Amino acid sequence: MTKFTIASVTGSIGKKEKFDIQITKNGSVSDVRTFGLQNYSPDYAGSLASGSLTVGEWVKSIFQRLYPSYSCNVLAGDGIVASADDTLRSVRSTYEAA
């Protein structure tokens, strides 16, 4: 199985989900050169996760299922960390406004 860097995975997530993330481990932002992650390939149909999911739900049910050793911060269009209660729809809209 091919392994990828954190930079590659964050780029794949940004393209598919239409928002940016910072991958973290043990509470610290991970070095983007870290190698060994599987490619981002969630098992849901469609081009992106449902906009009605909250950030917290997406992190727990999609991101951490694929990358159990890591967590992440979902970023709004201005680079600020989105709240766990924000919907993905509202986060994506900050990129349209930017």
NORVENWO-V515978 format. One record per backbone hydrogen bond with DSSP energy under -0.5 kcal/mol. NH is the residue of the N-H (numbers start at 1). CO is the residue of the C=O. Records with the same first field share a line. If there is no record, write none. Layout:
# NORVENWO-V515978
NH = CO / CO
This chain:
# NORVENWO-V515978
4 = 37
6 = 34
7 = 32
9 = 5
10 = 6
11 = 7
12 = 8
13 = 9
14 = 10
15 = 11
16 = 12
17 = 13
18 = 14
20 = 75
22 = 73
24 = 71
25 = 28
28 = 25
30 = 23
34 = 31
36 = 4
37 = 4
41 = 39
53 = 50
55 = 86
56 = 84
58 = 54
59 = 55
60 = 56
61 = 57
62 = 58
63 = 58
64 = 59
66 = 62
67 = 63
70 = 67
71 = 24
73 = 22
75 = 20
76 = 80
79 = 76
82 = 74
86 = 83
88 = 53
89 = 51
91 = 87
92 = 88
93 = 89
94 = 90 / 91
95 = 91 / 92
96 = 92
97 = 93
98 = 94
